[in-house]
Amino acid sequence: MMSPTAFFSVKASLSRRGILASCFALLLCQFATTFALAQVKSPQDAVAMVKKAAANIRKLGPDKALIEFNTANKQYLDGEVYLFVLQKDGVCLVNTAYPHLVGRNMLHVYDPDGVQPTVEILKVANSGSRQGWVSYRWPNPVNHKIVRKRSYVEKVGDLVVGAGVSADQMEQNALAK
């Protein structure tokens, strides 16, 4: 039989362990939240990826650049920000997050709101500035949820180069700051 003093000693020890475990769990949650917020990409990340890809198309030529994008895609896939390249007829030539879309004509793809992202992307790319932002809903490659997305697109020769960020995550990040 355990003496009353031994019981209190064990209880006190468990209580200290419980407090330490709770503190550790809170610190872990804080770290995870900070890490998750740090992973949220900004519009500047999308623009930088498009500018880098556009420079490679100009430097290497379209054929070599497309091969590079489709084979060395780790540098063109950064969390939720990924590179896509379209022909002017809507055929996908590169999609570093969803490579199964390569070769597919994307003109007749609709988002859940009835928006045709590729049609909107081509409108912006063929506008006077040949660049700009397009909003639509699309699967997030990190969590596979349908999210509001903003993609920066730029016309480079006959190609349209783009990359986007989750508008939902950008808003959550802004609210957390």
VOBA-1610 file (N, C-alpha, C; in pm, whole numbers, padded with zeros to 5 digits, always signed):
BEGIN
Met+00084-00118+00000Met+00000+00000+00000Met+00088+00124+00000Met+00047+00223-00078Met+00124+00346-00092Met+00090+00440+00023Ser+00193+00500+00082Ser+00170+00594+00191Ser+00114+00724+00136Pro+00042+00801+00218Pro-00014+00928+00172Pro+00094+01024+00122Thr+00210+01025+00185Thr+00315+01117+00139Thr+00368+01074+00003Ala+00378+00944-00021Ala+00423+00896-00151Ala+00322+00933-00259Phe+00191+00924-00227Phe+00087+00960-00322Phe+00099+01106-00363Phe+00114+01194-00263Phe+00125+01337-00293Phe+00251+01368-00372Ser+00355+01294-00344Ser+00481+01314-00416Ser+00463+01277-00565Val+00395+01164-00591Val+00369+01122-00729Val+00276+01221-00796Lys+00171+01265-00727Lys+00074+01359-00781Lys+00143+01491-00817Ala+00230+01539-00729Ala+00302+01664-00755Ala+00393+01648-00875Ser+00457+01532-00885Ser+00546+01507-00997Ser+00467+01506-01128Leu+00350+01440-01129Leu+00267+01436-01249Leu+00219+01576-01284Ser+00187+01653-01184Ser+00138+01787-01207Ser+00247+01873-01273Arg+00372+01861-01222Arg+00483+01935-01284Arg+00505+01888-01427Arg+00497+01757-01447Arg+00512+01703-01583Arg+00402+01754-01673Gly+00280+01758-01621Gly+00167+01808-01700Gly+00184+01954-01739Ile+00233+02033-01645Ile+00257+02175-01673Ile+00367+02190-01778Leu+00474+02115-01762Leu+00583+02120-01861Leu+00535+02074-01998Ala+00455+01967-02000Ala+00403+01917-02127Ala+00312+02021-02192Ser+00229+02086-02110Ser+00140+02190-02164Ser+00219+02307-02220Cys+00322+02349-02149Cys+00406+02459-02197Cys+00475+02420-02328Phe+00525+02298-02332Phe+00590+02251-02454Phe+00491+02248-02571Ala+00369+02201-02544Ala+00267+02195-02649Ala+00232+02335-02699Leu+00221+02431-02607Leu+00191+02569-02648Leu+00305+02627-02733Leu+00428+02603-02693Leu+00542+02650-02772Leu+00544+02585-02910Leu+00514+02456-02914Leu+00510+02385-03041Leu+00402+02442-03132Cys+00285+02471-03076Cys+00176+02530-03155Cys+00216+02668-03207Gln+00280+02748-03122Gln+00325+02881-03164Gln+00426+02869-03278Phe+00520+02775-03265Phe+00619+02754-03370Phe+00552+02710-03499Ala+00458+02616-03489Ala+00390+02566-03609Ala+00312+02676-03677Thr+00245+02761-03599Thr+00170+02873-03657Thr+00264+02971-03724Thr+00374+03004-03660Thr+00471+03096-03718Thr+00529+03036-03845Phe+00561+02907-03842Phe+00617+02841-03960Phe+00515+02840-04073Ala+00390+02809-04041Ala+00286+02806-04145Ala+00268+02943-04207Leu+00269+03048-04125Leu+00254+03183-04179Leu+00374+03221-04263Ala+00492+03173-04224Ala+00611+03204-04302Ala+00606+03138-04439Gln+00530+03027-04451Gln+00520+02955-04577Gln+00421+03021-04672Val+00337+03111-04622Val+00242+03179-04708Val+00320+03267-04803Lys+00291+03251-04929Lys+00365+03324-05031Lys+00295+03456-05062Ser+00372+03548-05112Ser+00320+03681-05143Ser+00305+03697-05294Pro+00233+03799-05336Pro+00224+03826-05479Pro+00363+03848-05542Gln+00455+03902-05465Gln+00590+03925-05515Gln+00661+03793-05549Asp+00628+03687-05475Asp+00686+03555-05505Asp+00639+03507-05643Ala+00513+03529-05673Ala+00460+03488-05804Ala+00524+03571-05916Val+00533+03701-05895Val+00594+03788-05997Val+00739+03749-06020Ala+00813+03724-05911Ala+00954+03686-05924Ala+00970+03556-06003Met+00881+03459-05978Met+00891+03332-06051Met+00864+03353-06200Val+00763+03436-06232Val+00732+03463-06372Val+00847+03536-06439Lys+00904+03635-06371Lys+01016+03711-06429Lys+01137+03620-06454Lys+01163+03529-06361Lys+01274+03435-06377Lys+01250+03344-06497Ala+01130+03293-06510Ala+01096+03205-06622Ala+01102+03282-06754Ala+01051+03404-06756Ala+01053+03485-06878Ala+01197+03512-06921Ala+01283+03540-06825Ala+01424+03563-06857Ala+01487+03437-06916Asn+01451+03321-06863Asn+01504+03195-06917Asn+01453+03167-07058Ile+01329+03203-07086Ile+01277+03185-07222Ile+01355+03274-07318Arg+01380+03397-07279Arg+01455+03489-07366Arg+01601+03444-07383Lys+01658+03391-07277Lys+01799+03350-07279Lys+01819+03218-07356Leu+01739+03117-07324Leu+01756+02983-07381Leu+01675+02959-07508Gly+01574+03039-07529Gly+01478+03012-07635Gly+01365+02929-07579Pro+01247+02938-07640Pro+01130+02868-07586Pro+01148+02716-07572Asp+01202+02650-07673Asp+01212+02504-07668Asp+01297+02455-07552Lys+01417+02511-07537Lys+01506+02468-07428Lys+01450+02509-07292Ala+01390+02628-07285Ala+01334+02673-07158Ala+01220+02582-07113Leu+01133+02543-07205Leu+01021+02456-07170Leu+01071+02321-07119Ile+01175+02269-07181Ile+01234+02143-07133Ile+01287+02162-06990Glu+01355+02273-06968Glu+01407+02300-06833Glu+01294+02311-06732Phe+01190+02384-06765Phe+01078+02401-06672Phe+01013+02268-06637Asn+01000+02182-06735Asn+00932+02054-06712Asn+01021+01948-06647Thr+01153+01965-06652Thr+01242+01864-06592Thr+01303+01911-06461Ala+01343+02035-06454Ala+01406+02088-06332Ala+01304+02174-06258Asn+01186+02118-06238Asn+01078+02202-06187Asn+01086+02235-06039Lys+01181+02180-05966Lys+01193+02213-05823Lys+01215+02364-05804Gln+01289+02426-05896Gln+01312+02570-05883Gln+01191+02651-05929Tyr+01093+02585-05988Tyr+00971+02652-06032Tyr+00849+02597-05959Leu+00872+02545-05841Leu+00766+02494-05755Leu+00807+02525-05612Asp+00741+02622-05552Asp+00776+02669-05418Asp+00650+02672-05333Gly+00619+02558-05271Gly+00497+02550-05192Gly+00377+02565-05284Glu+00294+02663-05257Glu+00175+02684-05339Glu+00204+02764-05465Val+00321+02822-05477Val+00355+02900-05596Val+00423+02808-05698Tyr+00365+02801-05816Tyr+00420+02714-05918Tyr+00406+02781-06054Leu+00491+02738-06145Leu+00495+02795-06279Leu+00399+02721-06371Phe+00331+02799-06457Phe+00258+02740-06568Phe+00286+02821-06693Val+00286+02753-06806Val+00308+02818-06935Val+00201+02768-07030Leu+00138+02862-07100Leu+00032+02830-07195Leu+00069+02879-07334Gln+00022+02808-07435Gln+00029+02858-07572Gln-00087+02956-07589Lys-00084+03033-07696Lys-00190+03131-07719Lys-00325+03066-07748Asp-00325+02936-07782Asp-00451+02864-07805Asp-00504+02795-07679Gly-00436+02816-07565Gly-00482+02761-07438Gly-00425+02627-07401Val-00335+02571-07482Val-00274+02442-07449Val-00167+02465-07343Cys-00172+02384-07239Cys-00075+02392-07129Cys+00055+02325-07171Leu+00164+02400-07164Leu+00296+02346-07198Leu+00378+02312-07074Val+00350+02380-06964Val+00421+02357-06837Val+00322+02378-06723Asn+00324+02290-06627Asn+00255+02311-06501Asn+00333+02230-06398Thr+00416+02299-06321Thr+00507+02228-06230Thr+00435+02166-06111Ala+00315+02211-06078Ala+00240+02149-05968Ala+00148+02038-06017Tyr+00096+02053-06138Tyr+00003+01956-06194Tyr+00051+01914-06333Pro+00160+01836-06339Pro+00217+01799-06469Pro+00122+01720-06559His+00020+01658-06503His-00076+01584-06585His-00157+01676-06677Leu-00151+01808-06653Leu-00223+01903-06739Leu-00145+01940-06865Val-00016+01907-06868Val+00067+01941-06984Val+00011+01871-07108Gly-00006+01949-07216Gly-00061+01898-07341Gly-00212+01913-07351Arg-00275+01950-07243Arg-00421+01963-07240Arg-00463+02105-07277Asn-00566+02117-07359Asn-00621+02249-07389Asn-00708+02290-07270Met-00673+02402-07209Met-00737+02447-07086Met-00848+02550-07109Leu-00877+02582-07235Leu-00975+02686-07265Leu-01114+02655-07210His-01151+02529-07204His-01286+02493-07164His-01294+02444-07020Val-01195+02479-06941Val-01195+02444-06798Val-01258+02561-06722Tyr-01352+02528-06636Tyr-01423+02628-06555Tyr-01387+02608-06408Asp-01384+02717-06332Asp-01369+02705-06188Asp-01508+02687-06127Pro-01521+02664-05997Pro-01653+02641-05937Pro-01750+02759-05951Asp-01697+02878-05979Asp-01782+02996-05996Asp-01820+03021-06141Gly-01779+02932-06231Gly-01810+02949-06371Gly-01709+03033-06448Val-01600+03070-06384Val-01495+03148-06450Val-01408+03052-06532Gln-01370+03095-06651Gln-01277+03018-06733Gln-01138+03080-06714Pro-01058+03025-06622Pro-00929+03086-06590Pro-00840+03109-06712Thr-00832+03012-06801Thr-00742+03026-06916Thr-00788+03137-07009Val-00918+03149-07028Val-00972+03257-07112Val-00934+03391-07051Glu-00950+03404-06920Glu-00917+03530-06851Glu-00766+03557-06856Ile-00686+03453-06841Ile-00540+03467-06847Ile-00499+03517-06986Leu-00556+03458-07090Leu-00521+03499-07227Leu-00567+03642-07256Lys-00680+03683-07201Lys-00727+03822-07218Lys-00624+03919-07160Val-00578+03890-07040Val-00479+03978-06976Val-00349+03977-07054Ala-00303+03860-07095Ala-00176+03848-07168Ala-00182+03919-07303Asn-00300+03925-07363Asn-00314+03990-07493Asn-00358+04135-07482Ser-00364+04187-07360Ser-00400+04327-07341Ser-00281+04415-07379Gly-00301+04544-07376Gly-00194+04637-07413Gly-00067+04621-07332Ser-00079+04592-07203Ser+00040+04581-07117Ser+00108+04444-07129Arg+00035+04345-07181Arg+00086+04209-07197Arg+00119+04141-07064Gln+00068+04194-06955Gln+00092+04136-06823Gln-00016+04184-06727Gly-00032+04112-06618Gly-00129+04154-06516Gly-00173+04037-06430Trp-00278+04064-06351Trp-00328+03968-06253Trp-00464+03914-06294Val-00486+03788-06263Val-00613+03721-06290Val-00657+03651-06161Ser-00786+03663-06129Ser-00840+03597-06009Ser-00938+03487-06049Tyr-00930+03375-05981Tyr-01017+03261-06006Tyr-01002+03165-05890Arg-01074+03055-05892Arg-01061+02952-05788Arg-00996+02829-05849Trp-00903+02769-05772Trp-00822+02658-05825Trp-00771+02575-05708Pro-00741+02447-05728Pro-00686+02366-05618Pro-00549+02416-05573Asn-00532+02427-05443Asn-00403+02461-05385Asn-00317+02334-05389Pro-00197+02340-05447Pro-00116+02218-05459Pro-00063+02165-05326Val-00069+02246-05221Val-00018+02203-05091Val-00125+02124-05015Asn-00247+02179-05007Asn-00351+02112-04929Asn-00465+02057-05015His-00461+02081-05145His-00557+02030-05244His-00699+02083-05225Lys-00714+02190-05148Lys-00844+02253-05133Lys-00863+02356-05244Ile-00988+02374-05287Ile-01018+02478-05385Ile-01011+02612-05312Val-00925+02701-05361Val-00906+02831-05298Val-00918+02942-05402Arg-00941+03062-05353Arg-00934+03178-05441Arg-00786+03199-05472Lys-00757+03221-05597Lys-00618+03232-05640Lys-00601+03358-05722Arg-00485+03420-05708Arg-00447+03534-05791Arg-00320+03495-05863Ser-00325+03499-05996Ser-00207+03463-06076Ser-00156+03584-06153Tyr-00026+03599-06149Tyr+00039+03701-06231Tyr+00079+03633-06361Val+00043+03695-06473Val+00075+03639-06604Val+00145+03743-06689Glu+00230+03693-06777Glu+00306+03781-06866Glu+00323+03710-07000Lys+00302+03785-07108Lys+00321+03728-07241Lys+00468+03742-07280Val+00528+03631-07323Val+00667+03628-07366Val+00666+03564-07505Gly+00679+03645-07608Gly+00667+03593-07744Gly+00526+03542-07765Asp+00513+03416-07807Asp+00382+03355-07825Asp+00335+03278-07702Leu+00413+03281-07596Leu+00380+03205-07475Leu+00324+03297-07367Val+00244+03239-07280Val+00195+03309-07162Val+00251+03237-07041Val+00326+03309-06961Val+00391+03254-06842Val+00317+03305-06719Gly+00291+03217-06624Gly+00217+03259-06505Gly+00257+03185-06380Ala+00224+03246-06268Ala+00240+03185-06135Ala+00141+03256-06044Gly+00090+03185-05946Gly-00010+03246-05860Gly+00007+03214-05714Val-00072+03284-05634Val-00073+03264-05489Val-00218+03254-05443Ser-00236+03190-05330Ser-00369+03176-05272Ser-00412+03309-05211Ala-00521+03364-05261Ala-00574+03489-05205Ala-00623+03466-05063Asp-00676+03347-05033Asp-00724+03315-04898Asp-00610+03319-04798Gln-00497+03257-04832Gln-00384+03253-04740Gln-00322+03391-04724Met-00320+03470-04831Met-00266+03606-04820Met-00348+03687-04720Glu-00481+03671-04724Glu-00568+03743-04630Glu-00548+03693-04489Gln-00537+03561-04470Gln-00512+03506-04336Gln-00381+03557-04280Asn-00279+03564-04362Asn-00149+03613-04319Asn-00160+03760-04279Ala-00232+03839-04356Ala-00248+03981-04325Ala-00324+04000-04194Leu-00425+03917-04169Leu-00502+03927-04045Leu-00419+03886-03923Ala-00328+03793-03943Ala-00246+03743-03831Ala-00140+03842-03790Lys-00106+03935-03879Lys+00002+04031-03847Lys-00045+04142-03759
//
